[in-house]
Amino acid sequence: MTAAAPRTPPVAGLLLAAGAGRRFGGPKALAELGGQPLVLRALATLTAAGCHPIRVVLGAAADEVSALLPDPAQAVRAAGWETGMGASFKAGLAALDQEPGPVAALVHLVDLPWVGADILTRVAADATPETVARAAYEGVPGHPVLLGRRWWAEIAETAQGDRGARDWLAGRPDLTLIECGDLGSGRDVDHRTDLPTAPPP
């Protein structure tokens, strides 16, 4: 997958890859599809969409996953990741907040191997510091989610347990749904048997 030139204005990539994958049978980040770990597949997708910088939030099997990353500086270890996505979200936003350039963060999940760079690019197309947007598939909200920098601190305050930005997004009248059903299904990988049987992009 060829990397695109960094976006102007710059959009950061935030890959949430900390989960233990209890129903899956192990950390999804380490599972392979077509011989490639899902964490590297998702990282390549963010890179191809022109996201910069990219941070990968780790928790379960953090040492193993970190060793796969081409740039160790991309890794963010989330304290309390066991409590759910909220802790990962906080850690990732805090890391990106140290970067002066990005106007927004494109949040991607490691268990969406069929959400391609074309979807990410469409969602990030009109990024501003005030943007609140997410992909939709036949009208159903999904990922990725684009969060303008203005809101990062506010979102981090509400993220807890397994809810990430869900509660914050639910009350936003300015949330824009960007239809991507023509580009993919947005289907996630829930069980290990989903990998060989799920449809291609």
KADAZI-V490287 format. One record per residue. D_FIRST is the distance of its C-alpha to the first C-alpha in whole Angstrom. Layout:
BEGIN
d_first: {D_FIRST	D_FIRST}
END
This chain:
BEGIN
d_first: {0	4	6	9	13	15	17	20	22	20	19	18	16	18	17	20	20	24	25	27	26	30	30	27	28	26	24	21	18	19	19	16	15	14	15	12	14	14	14	11	9	11	10	7	8	10	9	7	10	12	14	16	18	16	19	18	22	23	26	27	26	25	25	23	20	21	20	17	16	14	17	20	21	19	21	24	26	28	32	33	30	32	34	31	28	30	30	27	27	29	28	24	26	29	26	24	28	28	25	27	25	23	25	23	21	19	19	17	18	17	18	16	13	14	13	10	9	12	14	14	14	17	19	18	19	23	23	26	28	30	27	28	25	23	21	24	23	27	28	28	26	23	20	19	22	22	25	27	28	31	31	30	33	34	32	32	36	35	33	34	34	32	31	29	29	30	34	33	31	34	36	35	36	33	30	28	27	24	23	20	22	20	17	17	20	19	20	20	21	25	26	24	25	23	20	21	23	21	19	16	14}
END
